[in-house]
Amino acid sequence: MINYDEINITDAVNARLADCQNPRLKQLVSGLTRHLHDFAREVELTEQEWEFAIQYLTETGKICSDKRQEFILLSDVLGMSMLTVLLNNRKPQGATEATVFGPFHVENAPWYDNGDDIGNGAAGQPCFASGTVRNMDGVPIAHAVLDVWHSDEDGFYDVQYPSDKLAGRGRLRADENGNFHFRTIKPVAYPIPTDGPVGKLLQGTSRHPWRPAHIHFMVAAEGYSTLITHVFDKTDPYLKSDAVFGVRSSLLGDYQYHEAGEIAPDGTIMDEPFYTMHYDLIMTESMAPANTANPQGSTAAA
């Protein structure tokens, strides 16, 4: 076929996939081609605009590193990350809902025991977090692995600093009754990085870059689907306008304030104000085996 026009070129491109031996790949590429071509026709895309888009994606790739994944950030602000979460994590009523993974997870974070301070010197007000990992029947899940990470009081994750010190993140195991508890710092709202292509997109579309305060949890246990979620501060002003669309009403945690001089959950008489936060994590069963040594598996997020 020759003499393509602005309509039949889509079918012509997809016809070239006739010999593709991978049915899923064929479905993905043909669907992408169809929707991309429909987009171009709908908006009457100019050559200059398409050239700009290619350059934008090139700049996005160039800023990526082992500590920063700008493409994940771009996916987040376009709602694609959360859409894929919603499509792939349909859960029964009562299960802890999943949300976006984000670009700041680090594989093989240090191991801690229950009760340890995973803040590891991160700046912020002390916060004592606790909960129980359970299944849908309320049965505790013994020795579930929790991978936890969050920003400091200035809104930065440890990997955003020039130092290699890991702070505000760690892995621990729930005890035989599914209980976990650790000390860290209270999360705060923070802006996602705006010094790259994603920041230019937000500025150009008059969007703010703020995420509401949250702690990330990734939980894995044998026989259960790995859970990737956040526990948000229920009082945060950005809950309804999260830059990456990740908030779920079921994921709002109660970060309770305590005055200096009160006794913390670990028995310490605190000489400064502190917070406590209790949140139970409810997992769903899975036929696939979980990798409790590295729950992230092959996911390639920085």
FIMAR-334117 format. One record per residue (C-alpha): residue number from 1; x, y, z. Coordinates in steps of 0.1 Angstrom, whole numbers, plus 5000, padded with zeros to 4 digits. Layout:
<mifis>
[mifi NUM, [X, Y, Z]]
...
</mifis>
This chain:
<mifis>
[mifi 1, [5000, 5000, 5000]]
[mifi 2, [5012, 5035, 4991]]
[mifi 3, [4997, 5069, 4989]]
[mifi 4, [4988, 5070, 5026]]
[mifi 5, [4964, 5097, 5037]]
[mifi 6, [4958, 5111, 5072]]
[mifi 7, [4933, 5084, 5079]]
[mifi 8, [4945, 5051, 5063]]
[mifi 9, [4981, 5056, 5076]]
[mifi 10, [4970, 5042, 5110]]
[mifi 11, [4958, 5009, 5095]]
[mifi 12, [4989, 5008, 5073]]
[mifi 13, [5012, 5010, 5103]]
[mifi 14, [4993, 4984, 5123]]
[mifi 15, [4993, 4961, 5092]]
[mifi 16, [5031, 4959, 5095]]
[mifi 17, [5025, 4940, 5128]]
[mifi 18, [5010, 4910, 5110]]
[mifi 19, [5041, 4888, 5116]]
[mifi 20, [5046, 4897, 5152]]
[mifi 21, [5048, 4865, 5172]]
[mifi 22, [5041, 4881, 5206]]
[mifi 23, [5003, 4887, 5209]]
[mifi 24, [5005, 4910, 5239]]
[mifi 25, [5033, 4931, 5222]]
[mifi 26, [5012, 4933, 5191]]
[mifi 27, [4981, 4945, 5211]]
[mifi 28, [5002, 4971, 5229]]
[mifi 29, [5019, 4986, 5199]]
[mifi 30, [4988, 4986, 5177]]
[mifi 31, [4968, 5002, 5205]]
[mifi 32, [4995, 5028, 5211]]
[mifi 33, [4997, 5036, 5174]]
[mifi 34, [4959, 5039, 5171]]
[mifi 35, [4955, 5063, 5200]]
[mifi 36, [4986, 5083, 5192]]
[mifi 37, [4974, 5089, 5157]]
[mifi 38, [4939, 5097, 5169]]
[mifi 39, [4955, 5123, 5193]]
[mifi 40, [4974, 5139, 5165]]
[mifi 41, [4943, 5141, 5143]]
[mifi 42, [4922, 5155, 5171]]
[mifi 43, [4945, 5183, 5180]]
[mifi 44, [4958, 5190, 5145]]
[mifi 45, [4993, 5184, 5157]]
[mifi 46, [5019, 5205, 5139]]
[mifi 47, [5054, 5193, 5129]]
[mifi 48, [5069, 5219, 5152]]
[mifi 49, [5049, 5207, 5181]]
[mifi 50, [5058, 5170, 5175]]
[mifi 51, [5095, 5180, 5172]]
[mifi 52, [5091, 5199, 5205]]
[mifi 53, [5076, 5168, 5221]]
[mifi 54, [5105, 5146, 5210]]
[mifi 55, [5130, 5171, 5224]]
[mifi 56, [5111, 5172, 5256]]
[mifi 57, [5113, 5135, 5260]]
[mifi 58, [5150, 5136, 5251]]
[mifi 59, [5156, 5161, 5279]]
[mifi 60, [5136, 5140, 5303]]
[mifi 61, [5158, 5110, 5296]]
[mifi 62, [5190, 5130, 5300]]
[mifi 63, [5181, 5141, 5335]]
[mifi 64, [5175, 5105, 5347]]
[mifi 65, [5202, 5089, 5369]]
[mifi 66, [5206, 5061, 5394]]
[mifi 67, [5191, 5085, 5420]]
[mifi 68, [5165, 5103, 5399]]
[mifi 69, [5138, 5089, 5375]]
[mifi 70, [5122, 5118, 5357]]
[mifi 71, [5102, 5095, 5335]]
[mifi 72, [5084, 5081, 5366]]
[mifi 73, [5078, 5116, 5377]]
[mifi 74, [5063, 5125, 5343]]
[mifi 75, [5041, 5094, 5345]]
[mifi 76, [5030, 5104, 5379]]
[mifi 77, [5019, 5140, 5371]]
[mifi 78, [5001, 5128, 5340]]
[mifi 79, [4981, 5104, 5361]]
[mifi 80, [4994, 5074, 5342]]
[mifi 81, [5011, 5059, 5373]]
[mifi 82, [4979, 5060, 5393]]
[mifi 83, [4958, 5048, 5364]]
[mifi 84, [4980, 5017, 5360]]
[mifi 85, [4978, 5012, 5398]]
[mifi 86, [4940, 5013, 5396]]
[mifi 87, [4938, 4989, 5367]]
[mifi 88, [4961, 4964, 5383]]
[mifi 89, [4952, 4966, 5420]]
[mifi 90, [4914, 4961, 5421]]
[mifi 91, [4909, 4950, 5457]]
[mifi 92, [4879, 4938, 5477]]
[mifi 93, [4863, 4961, 5502]]
[mifi 94, [4884, 4963, 5534]]
[mifi 95, [4918, 4956, 5519]]
[mifi 96, [4944, 4984, 5521]]
[mifi 97, [4943, 5003, 5488]]
[mifi 98, [4974, 5006, 5466]]
[mifi 99, [4988, 5039, 5454]]
[mifi 100, [5017, 5052, 5433]]
[mifi 101, [5052, 5038, 5439]]
[mifi 102, [5070, 5071, 5433]]
[mifi 103, [5106, 5077, 5421]]
[mifi 104, [5125, 5076, 5454]]
[mifi 105, [5124, 5040, 5464]]
[mifi 106, [5159, 5024, 5470]]
[mifi 107, [5165, 4987, 5467]]
[mifi 108, [5181, 4969, 5496]]
[mifi 109, [5175, 4996, 5522]]
[mifi 110, [5191, 4988, 5556]]
[mifi 111, [5174, 4963, 5579]]
[mifi 112, [5161, 4974, 5613]]
[mifi 113, [5145, 4956, 5642]]
[mifi 114, [5110, 4965, 5654]]
[mifi 115, [5113, 4996, 5676]]
[mifi 116, [5145, 5010, 5659]]
[mifi 117, [5148, 5045, 5646]]
[mifi 118, [5147, 5043, 5608]]
[mifi 119, [5149, 5081, 5607]]
[mifi 120, [5187, 5077, 5611]]
[mifi 121, [5193, 5113, 5617]]
[mifi 122, [5168, 5128, 5592]]
[mifi 123, [5156, 5162, 5603]]
[mifi 124, [5121, 5164, 5617]]
[mifi 125, [5097, 5160, 5646]]
[mifi 126, [5098, 5125, 5662]]
[mifi 127, [5071, 5102, 5651]]
[mifi 128, [5063, 5067, 5664]]
[mifi 129, [5045, 5045, 5638]]
[mifi 130, [5029, 5012, 5645]]
[mifi 131, [5003, 4988, 5632]]
[mifi 132, [4994, 4952, 5624]]
[mifi 133, [4997, 4934, 5591]]
[mifi 134, [4966, 4913, 5587]]
[mifi 135, [4947, 4894, 5560]]
[mifi 136, [4911, 4900, 5549]]
[mifi 137, [4898, 4876, 5576]]
[mifi 138, [4916, 4896, 5603]]
[mifi 139, [4943, 4870, 5608]]
[mifi 140, [4977, 4885, 5616]]
[mifi 141, [5004, 4878, 5590]]
[mifi 142, [5035, 4868, 5608]]
[mifi 143, [5069, 4881, 5597]]
[mifi 144, [5057, 4902, 5568]]
[mifi 145, [5084, 4924, 5553]]
[mifi 146, [5078, 4961, 5554]]
[mifi 147, [5099, 4985, 5532]]
[mifi 148, [5094, 5020, 5545]]
[mifi 149, [5106, 5054, 5532]]
[mifi 150, [5097, 5091, 5535]]
[mifi 151, [5110, 5126, 5532]]
[mifi 152, [5125, 5148, 5559]]
[mifi 153, [5111, 5180, 5574]]
[mifi 154, [5124, 5200, 5544]]
[mifi 155, [5106, 5178, 5519]]
[mifi 156, [5136, 5160, 5506]]
[mifi 157, [5144, 5123, 5504]]
[mifi 158, [5178, 5111, 5514]]
[mifi 159, [5187, 5103, 5478]]
[mifi 160, [5182, 5140, 5468]]
[mifi 161, [5212, 5150, 5489]]
[mifi 162, [5248, 5147, 5477]]
[mifi 163, [5256, 5124, 5507]]
[mifi 164, [5252, 5086, 5503]]
[mifi 165, [5237, 5083, 5538]]
[mifi 166, [5204, 5066, 5539]]
[mifi 167, [5179, 5082, 5563]]
[mifi 168, [5142, 5080, 5566]]
[mifi 169, [5140, 5046, 5551]]
[mifi 170, [5145, 5010, 5560]]
[mifi 171, [5132, 4974, 5561]]
[mifi 172, [5118, 4955, 5590]]
[mifi 173, [5098, 4924, 5597]]
[mifi 174, [5065, 4922, 5615]]
[mifi 175, [5066, 4900, 5646]]
[mifi 176, [5049, 4866, 5650]]
[mifi 177, [5016, 4884, 5656]]
[mifi 178, [5019, 4907, 5626]]
[mifi 179, [5027, 4937, 5647]]
[mifi 180, [5053, 4963, 5637]]
[mifi 181, [5065, 4995, 5652]]
[mifi 182, [5094, 5019, 5645]]
[mifi 183, [5105, 5054, 5653]]
[mifi 184, [5111, 5080, 5626]]
[mifi 185, [5101, 5116, 5619]]
[mifi 186, [5067, 5130, 5610]]
[mifi 187, [5063, 5134, 5572]]
[mifi 188, [5055, 5168, 5558]]
[mifi 189, [5040, 5180, 5525]]
[mifi 190, [5066, 5186, 5498]]
[mifi 191, [5069, 5197, 5462]]
[mifi 192, [5081, 5172, 5437]]
[mifi 193, [5113, 5182, 5418]]
[mifi 194, [5106, 5211, 5395]]
[mifi 195, [5141, 5218, 5382]]
[mifi 196, [5136, 5195, 5351]]
[mifi 197, [5112, 5189, 5323]]
[mifi 198, [5084, 5179, 5346]]
[mifi 199, [5087, 5212, 5364]]
[mifi 200, [5084, 5230, 5331]]
[mifi 201, [5052, 5211, 5323]]
[mifi 202, [5036, 5220, 5356]]
[mifi 203, [5046, 5256, 5353]]
[mifi 204, [5033, 5258, 5317]]
[mifi 205, [5000, 5243, 5327]]
[mifi 206, [4996, 5264, 5359]]
[mifi 207, [4997, 5234, 5382]]
[mifi 208, [5013, 5232, 5417]]
[mifi 209, [5039, 5206, 5424]]
[mifi 210, [5029, 5197, 5460]]
[mifi 211, [5023, 5162, 5475]]
[mifi 212, [5005, 5158, 5508]]
[mifi 213, [5025, 5144, 5537]]
[mifi 214, [5028, 5106, 5537]]
[mifi 215, [5049, 5076, 5546]]
[mifi 216, [5055, 5050, 5519]]
[mifi 217, [5049, 5013, 5527]]
[mifi 218, [5057, 4983, 5505]]
[mifi 219, [5047, 4951, 5523]]
[mifi 220, [5054, 4915, 5512]]
[mifi 221, [5045, 4882, 5526]]
[mifi 222, [5045, 4846, 5512]]
[mifi 223, [5011, 4839, 5497]]
[mifi 224, [5000, 4875, 5495]]
[mifi 225, [5000, 4902, 5468]]
[mifi 226, [5027, 4927, 5475]]
[mifi 227, [5011, 4959, 5487]]
[mifi 228, [5025, 4993, 5477]]
[mifi 229, [5008, 5022, 5494]]
[mifi 230, [5011, 5055, 5514]]
[mifi 231, [4997, 5065, 5548]]
[mifi 232, [4988, 5102, 5544]]
[mifi 233, [4984, 5129, 5571]]
[mifi 234, [4946, 5133, 5573]]
[mifi 235, [4950, 5170, 5581]]
[mifi 236, [4972, 5179, 5551]]
[mifi 237, [4959, 5208, 5529]]
[mifi 238, [4970, 5191, 5497]]
[mifi 239, [4950, 5159, 5500]]
[mifi 240, [4925, 5171, 5473]]
[mifi 241, [4951, 5184, 5449]]
[mifi 242, [4980, 5158, 5451]]
[mifi 243, [5003, 5165, 5422]]
[mifi 244, [5004, 5128, 5413]]
[mifi 245, [4967, 5119, 5421]]
[mifi 246, [4977, 5093, 5447]]
[mifi 247, [4954, 5100, 5476]]
[mifi 248, [4927, 5075, 5487]]
[mifi 249, [4903, 5083, 5515]]
[mifi 250, [4910, 5049, 5531]]
[mifi 251, [4948, 5058, 5533]]
[mifi 252, [4944, 5088, 5557]]
[mifi 253, [4963, 5083, 5589]]
[mifi 254, [4958, 5100, 5622]]
[mifi 255, [4992, 5115, 5632]]
[mifi 256, [4985, 5124, 5668]]
[mifi 257, [5004, 5153, 5685]]
[mifi 258, [5019, 5148, 5720]]
[mifi 259, [5035, 5175, 5742]]
[mifi 260, [5071, 5174, 5754]]
[mifi 261, [5074, 5155, 5787]]
[mifi 262, [5049, 5128, 5777]]
[mifi 263, [5060, 5091, 5775]]
[mifi 264, [5065, 5078, 5740]]
[mifi 265, [5054, 5043, 5730]]
[mifi 266, [5089, 5030, 5735]]
[mifi 267, [5089, 5042, 5771]]
[mifi 268, [5111, 5073, 5765]]
[mifi 269, [5101, 5104, 5783]]
[mifi 270, [5103, 5129, 5754]]
[mifi 271, [5120, 5162, 5758]]
[mifi 272, [5103, 5176, 5727]]
[mifi 273, [5069, 5173, 5711]]
[mifi 274, [5063, 5141, 5691]]
[mifi 275, [5037, 5123, 5671]]
[mifi 276, [5022, 5088, 5670]]
[mifi 277, [5005, 5071, 5641]]
[mifi 278, [4988, 5037, 5641]]
[mifi 279, [4977, 5021, 5609]]
[mifi 280, [4968, 4985, 5601]]
[mifi 281, [4978, 4971, 5567]]
[mifi 282, [4954, 4946, 5552]]
[mifi 283, [4968, 4923, 5525]]
[mifi 284, [4950, 4901, 5499]]
[mifi 285, [4960, 4866, 5490]]
[mifi 286, [4979, 4858, 5458]]
[mifi 287, [4988, 4826, 5439]]
[mifi 288, [5021, 4841, 5430]]
[mifi 289, [5051, 4836, 5454]]
[mifi 290, [5063, 4867, 5471]]
[mifi 291, [5100, 4877, 5473]]
[mifi 292, [5103, 4887, 5509]]
[mifi 293, [5140, 4893, 5506]]
[mifi 294, [5135, 4918, 5478]]
[mifi 295, [5097, 4926, 5476]]
[mifi 296, [5103, 4951, 5448]]
[mifi 297, [5115, 4923, 5424]]
[mifi 298, [5125, 4937, 5391]]
[mifi 299, [5108, 4971, 5394]]
[mifi 300, [5134, 4997, 5382]]
[mifi 301, [5126, 5028, 5402]]
[mifi 302, [5153, 5050, 5417]]
</mifis>
